[in-house]
Amino acid sequence: MTVHFERSFFGADSLVTTIGRGAIGGKAQGLVTVASAVREGLPPERFPGVTVGIPRFTVLTTEVFDTFMEQNSLWELPWSALRDDRIAAAFLRGELPPRWLGDLRALSLEVTVPLAVRSSSLLEDALFRPFAGVYSTKMIPNHEPSPDERFRNLVQAIKLVWASTFFVDARRYRASIGVPDGDEKMAVMIQEVVGHRRYDRFYPTLSGVARSWNYYATERGRAKDGVVDLALGLGKTIVGGGLVWSYSPARPNAPPPYNSTRDMLQNTQTGFWAVRMTRQETHDPIREDEFLVRGGLAQAEYDDMLRFVASTLDPRTGRVVPGIGVMGPRLMDFAPLLKWDEVPVNGVIRALLEACEDKLGTAVEIELAATLERRKGTPAKVGLLQVRPMVVSNEGVDVRPELLHDEAAIVASDNVLGHGRRTDIADIVLVRPESFARESTHAIARELERINDKLVEERRPYLLVGFGRWGSSDPWAGIPVTWGQIAGARVIVEAPLEGVEPEPSQGSHFFHNVTSFRVAYFTLRSRAPSRVDWAWLAAQPAMSAGPYVSHLRLPQPLELRVDGNTGKGVVLRHA
């Protein structure tokens, strides 16, 4: 149930108000759909001291988008001939339809807290076509004394989200699934950011992405137990593929999947994202992260934000101690919450997953953020920011352990995301081991993009093999591709980098697209049974070869087998 925006953001009786009479888009509709289930399933008395809900939001409907496009003749732009920055500049020059200026102006006058301006397209978060992370989200501090400045920043953020409908990655993504550009319409959500202001930064105690189904099944857990990724600060760390803390909500006390304390230190979160609350001398409205700032753990500790989310490596004993009561390196393992249950955050997450899953009738992924009282933990607030349906396949696939060592297996792993069998892939896109260099990962991403575009146009699915974490925002941790740059891949292999074997992140938008499109994702380790038959790949003739990447086309297609219940998978070649 939505009501028209009556120029009151905080005083509205409804969860969501609308500006315009069109559709509110998939992301907003998902929250509206589960709102009653969340309210009924998590009443205040269930988790005393913790308030759980969906932060109130306003939506500019698709009618506003359509009118803006027509009024400014933007449908006539030659999208394929323009770079993203040129497209964004064209949208920023456009004039907003006069009939809705008063509503947006009123919102700027009333609200003086940070706002998230999010995409909510017609196709976004649909089952099998999630469009997760394809479009822009921009956070604005919205604290400036001048309402004119707040209004300007809000309008520029809205226009950037609209412009992202036609950015290269979005067009490439739609092409990969056969959706014409004209079929997409963009609504925009305006929502209060969950968080605290600490000096010049505004951010939540933690952000999380949780799934009710875990495609990375382990010996300690079952697929249906689900998985959670947690991070200090804004969720940009998670959706950007950064280092996070992953655990099963059914087993929050399970030992971490690291061989040593040193491994934990190498794979712990070391920085966080926040909204910058200081005045900026220069503005760059085309940048999605224009108003964001990255801080280190020392800054978070100065802000008194680590009490309930960190542990400490005690240098005297070599033991990891929950909390920050002793001096030593901090580890972001959320032990005070997960081991000591000082605030029932895990219980809230499990209840949210259950409520959303029951309402949608399928496995779900949710995004959330929480603020905790810095001294006592409660009162605490948990905000549900997004809910998406997940695709879960029940097809039986036999991957016997001995098959991982078969001579015909060119890729094998016991840590595979996905489930199913396919025999239609004859193309391999390979980042060559002898050419790979961490300082060249951006160039590698561009080379992959060109090959991907050609194969998408030819409608040829392919096997992609590379190093480090795909889609990482850190080019030294992997290859920083966007989903659109490799959207035609249907099997993706992540080979380890020397000295770095991070746990696969399931929280990112990148990974949501992997699961929704039923892509098999092989995470390899430096130990058996993980392996790639590099010698066989090197012996195959290349259709094309650039500085870093080769494109192979085999005379007979490969056979893929992945058992999502055991996490085992192989790619088999014909003898």
N, C-alpha and C positions, 0 to 999 in steps of 0.2 A: 504494500500500500504506500503510495507516494502522494504528496500534496504539493500544490504550487508554492513556490518561494514567495513569502509575504514580507520580504525584506527584514527577516529575523532569522539568524543562524542558530543562536543558542536557545532562543525562546520557542522554537518550533516544537509542536507536539509530536510530529512524525520523525522517524529515523532519518528519512531522506526527503528533501524538498527538491523541486525541479524548476529550472528556468527554461522556458520553452515547452512545447507540447509534443515533441517527438519521443523517440525511444531513449531509454537510459543506458543501453549497452549491457554487455555480458557481465563485466566486472561488478557494476552496481547491482544488477539484477541478482547475481549470486548472493550478495550480502542481504538483499531484501528477502530472498527466498528462505534463508536460514535464520532470519532474525527472531522469529517466534520460537523456533526450536532452541536457539541459544538462550533466550530469555526464560523459557520453561525448564530447560535442562540444567541451567546453572543459576538458580535463585540465590539471593544474598546469603541465606542461611546454610547453603551447602558448603561454602568455603568462607568461613568467618574472617573478616578483615581483608578480603579480596573482592574487589568489584570487577565483574566481567561483563563486557558488552561490546557493541559495535560503535565506534566513534561516529557521531552525527555527521552527515555530509550533504552537500548540495550538488546537483548534476545539471550541467548545461546539456540539454538533450540534442539529439541529432538534427532537430529542426534548426537550432542555432548554427550548427556546422553547415548545413545545406544552404542556409540563407547567406552566411558569410562567404562561402565558396562562390555562389552565384553573383552576389553583390560586387565582389572583387574580381570576377572573371577568372578565378583560379583554376577552374576545370580545364581551361584552355592552355595551361602551361605544358610545355613538352617535357614531361617528367623524366624520360629516359636520357635526355640531353643535359640534365642539370645535376650538379652535386648537391649533397644534403644542405650545405651551408647556403647555397643559392636558393634552394626551396624554402628554407627557414626564413631567409631575408625577405622573400616575396610575401610570405604569410605575415611577417612582422609589419610590413608596410600596409597591409590590408586594414580597412576600417571596420570596426564592429558594427553590427546592425543596431541602429539607434533605439529600437524598441526594448532592448535588453540592457542598455547601458546603465539605466537607473538601478536595476537590481544588483548589478556587479558593483556599482558605486556604493550602494547601501551596505553590501557585504564588507567592502573595504573600510567603511566608517565604523562598523560594529565590531569587527574581529581584529584583534591585535596580537594574535598568537601565531606561531609558525603553521603554515598550511602545506599540505601535499596536493599538488595538482596532477591527477592521474588520468591515464587513458581508460576509456570504457567503451570500446568499439562494439559494433553489432556482433562481430564474430569472436570477440575475445572471450576466452575461458569456455568455449564450447567443447564438448567431448569430441575427441579426435582432431579438433582444430583449435588448439588453445590460444595461439598467438601470444604466449607468455613471454614477456620481455621484449617483444618486437617493437612496441611503441614507447614513447617517452613518458617519464614521470619527472616532475620538477618540484623541488621543495623550496619554499620561499620563507624568509624569516618573518616578514609581515609585522615587524615591530617598529618600523620607522615612525617618528612623530607626525610626519606629513601624510595625510590620507591620500594626497595626490601621488606620492611615491609608492605607497602600498597598492594603490589602484593600478599604477603603471606596471609594477612587477607582476601583479596578478594577471593582467591582460596579456603581458608578454609570455607568461608561462602557459596560458591557455592556447595562445597561437602556436607555441612550440609543439605542444601535444598534437594540435590539429595538423601541423606541418609534418610530424613524424608519420602520419598515415601514408605519406608518399616518399619517405626516405628510401634509399636504395635497398636496405635490408628488408624493409616491409614489402616492397614490390617483389623482391626476389623470393621472399617467403610465400607470398600469395601465388606467385608463378609455380612454385614447387608443388602446390596442392591444387592447382587449376582454378583459382579464384580470381576473376577479373577485378581490376582496381575499382571499377565503378560499383561493385557489389558491397564494398566496405563503407561504413558510415561511422563517424567518431563522436561519441558523447564524451564529456569530460567531468570527472569527479573532483570536487573541492572539499578536502577533509582536514580536520585538525590533526596535527602531528602529535603522536603520543610521546611524551618525554618530560624531562626536567630542564630548567635553565640552570647551568652551572657556569658562572662567570660569562665568558664570551661564547659558550657552546650550549646547544640545546639538543638533547638526545635521550632515548630511553635507557633504562638499566639493561634491558636485553631485548633482542628481536629474535624471532624464531620462525622456522618453516617446518611444519610437521606433516607427515603422511601416514595415513592409516594402513598402508600396505608398503612393505619394504622389499624392493626387488633385489637388494643386496642381502640375501639370506646368509646367516652364519651359523656355526655350530651352537652358538649360545642363544640364538633366537630363531623365531619362525617368521615367515614372510608376513603373516597377518598381524604380527606384533607391532608393525609400523616402525617409523624412524623419525627422529627429531634432530634438526640442526639449530644450535643456539649461538648467538654472538652478542658481545657487548656493543651497544650503540645502535645506529640505524641499520636496517636490513640490507643496505647496499653491500655490506661485507658478505652476506650470504648469497644474494642473487648475483653478485659479481664473481662468484666462484672463489672467494677468499678462504683463509683458514678459519674453521669453525669447530665447535664441539658437537660431535654426532653421537647419538645413543638411542637405544630402544626404550620407548616409554613404558614397556612392560618390565624392563630390567634396568632401571636408572642407576642401580648400584653395581652393575656388571663391570669387571675390570676393563680398562681402556685397551684398545687394540694396538698397543705399542710394545715393542720388545724391551725397551729400557726407558729410564727417565730422560736420557739424552734425546731419544726419539720424540718424547712428549714435548720437550723444550723446542725442538726443531719444527714441530707441527702445531704449536699453540698460536692462538691469535695474538698479534703484537700491536695492532692498531685498530682504531675504530673511526666510524664516520659520524659527524654531527652537523647540525645546521649552524652556520656561522652567524653570530648575533652582533658582530661589529660592523660598523659602516664601511662600505667598500668604496675606494676611490674611483675604480673603473668598473664598467659593467660589460658583460658579454651575454646578452639574452639568448644567443644561439646555443650556449653550453648548458647541458642538462644539469651539471653539478656546479653551476655558477655560485650558488650560495652555500655549498657544502665545504667542510674542512675535515681533514684527517688528523687525528691525534694519536699519541702513543699511550701505553699503559701507565706510564709515570704521570701523564696529565690526567688520566681517569682516576688514578689514586689520589692525586691532589684535589680532584673534584669530589672525593669520598664516594666513588661509585663502584668500588671493587669488593666491598665488604661481603656481599652475598653471592658473588659470581666467580671469585678467584680462589686458587690454592697457592701455597708457597713451597718451594723447594728449600728445605731447611739445610743449610750448608754444613751444619754440625753433624747431622745424622744421615744426610743423603736421602731422607724420606720426604714425600710430598704430603704436606699437612693442609687440610681444608681451612680456608680463611686466610686472612692477612695479619694474623697475630704475631708472627715472627718475621724477621728480616730475611730477605732472600729473593731469588727470581720468582716472579708471579706466573702462574699457569692458569689459563682460562678454561677451567673444567667444570665450573658451576657446582662444585661439590657441596657448598653449604645449602644449596637448594635441592640437589639430587640425592646426596648421601644423608644429610642431616634433616632434610625436609623443613628447613626453618620457615619457608613460605611454600605452600603447596602448589608450586608452579606446574610440576609434572602432573599432578592430579587435575588441574585446570585444563592442561593441554589434552589429556586423555578424554576428559568430559566434552571438550569442544569437538574433538574428532568424532566421538560417538554421536553427538547431537547432529553434526553436519552430515555424517554418513547415513544416519537414519532418515534424515530429511530428504537427501538427494538419492538415496537408494543405491549408492555405489561408493567405492573407495574414494577418498578425498585427499586433497592437499590444502592446507591452510597456512596463511601468513598472519603473524601476530606480533605485538610489541607490548612490553610491560614496564611499569615504573614501580619501584619499591621504595618505601621510606628508608632513608639512608642509615638510620641508627637501629631501628627495630624490625625493619622488613615490611611490616604492615603499619598503616593501611597500604595496600597495593592495588594497582589498577592494571587490568589486562584488556587490551583492545584487539578484537578480531578485525583484520584489515582486508582479508581476501579469502575466498574459498573457491576451489576448482574441483571438478570431477576428475578422477583418474581412470585410466584404462587398465583393467586387470584381465589377463588371458588365463583361461583354465585348460588350454590344450595340453595334452600329455606329450612330453618330449623325453626321449631316452638318451642321456649322455652318461655312459658308463665311465668310471674313473680311468680305465685302461685306454679309452678313446682319446684322452688328453695327451697320451704318449704315442699315438698312432703316427706312422711315417707320413700319412696323407694329410695330417693336420698342419696347416700353415700358420694358424693362430690357435692357441689353447690357453684357457685360464679357469681358475676355480673362483673367480670373483667377477661375475658378469651381470650387468643390468639388462633386464628384458626377459622375454620368454617366447619360444616358438621355433619354427623351422621354415626356411625358405631356400629356393633353388633357382633364383632368377638374377643373381648378381655375377656378371662377368667382367666388370671393370674394377680396377684397384687404383686408388690414388695414394701414393706412398711418399712420405717425407723421408728422403734417403739418410741413413745413419751417418754416412761419411760427410754429408753436406750440412747436417744440422748444427746450428750454433745458437745459443741463447740470445745473443745480441742481434740475431737476424729474425726473430720470431714475427715481427710486424711484416717484414718482407715475405716471409713464408705464408702468412695469412693472406696477403694480396695475391700471391701466386695460386694458392688454393682456391681463392674466389673465382679467378678466371676459368679454372678447370671445372669447378662446380657449375658455373653459369652455363657452360657448354653442355655438360651432361644433363642438367635440369631441362634445358631446351630440347635435348634429344630424348628425354624421359628415360634415362638409363640410371637406375640405382647403382650405388657403388660402395666398395669397402674402402674405408679411410684409415690409414696407419700413420701415427705420429708420436711425438714425445711430450711427456709432462701432461699437465691438466688442460684439456681442451676447454676453450671459453674462459680461461682465467683472466682476471683483470690485471694480473701481475705477469708481464711478458717473460720474466725470469723463472716463473713456475710452470710455464707451458706455452701453448700457442694461443694468443689472444684473439681468436676468431669470434665473430658473432654467429648466431645460429644461421642467419641468412647466407653467410659465406660458405657454409657446408650443408645447406638444407637438403641436398640430394643424397647425402650419405645415409645408408640404411644399416651399415655395420661400422662402428667406430672403435678403433683400438688406441688405447692410451699406454704407450710403453714408458717405463720408468726413466727418469733423469738421474744421473749419477749423484748419489748422496741425498736424493729427495724422493720419498715415496709417500706423499700425502694420502690420507683416506679420501675416497671419492666423495665429493660434495653432492648431496641430493637436494640441497635447498635452492639452487640457482634456477632462474628461468630457463637457462640452457638445458638443464636436466629435466625440467617439466616437459619441454618439447621432445626430448629424447624418448621419454616414456609414452607420451601421447601419440607419437608417430610410430611407436613400436620399434624403435631403433635398438639394435643389440649393441651394448656398450661394454667393451672388454677393458678391464683395468688389470694391467700386468704388473707382476712383481719381479724382483731380481732373483727369485728362487722358483724351483719347480713346484707345480706343473706349468706355471706361466711361461710362455715362450712364443716367439715369432720365428718362422723359418726364413731368416734373412738371406741365407745362401740361395734358397729356391727363388725368392723374390728377385734377387739381384741377377739371376740367370734368365729371367723372362725379358723378351724384347719389349721396349717401350714405344707406345704410340707417339708420346711426346715427352720431353724432359727439359725442365728449366733449371735454374741455378740450384734449387733445393728440392724440387718435387718432380716425381715421375708419374705418368699415367700409363697403366698397363691395361690391355684388353685381352682376355683369355679366349681360346677357341671354344671352351666349354665352361658353363657357369659353375660357380662354387656351391657347396652345400653348407648352410649354416644350421647349427643346432644349439639351442640354449634352453637349459632347464632352470626356470626361475625359482623353483623350490629348493634347489641345491646350490644355485649360483655358478654352476659349471657350464662351459660353452666351448665349442670348437668351430673352426672354419676349415672345411675339408676340400682338397683339390681332387680332381680326377687323375687317376694313375696314367 
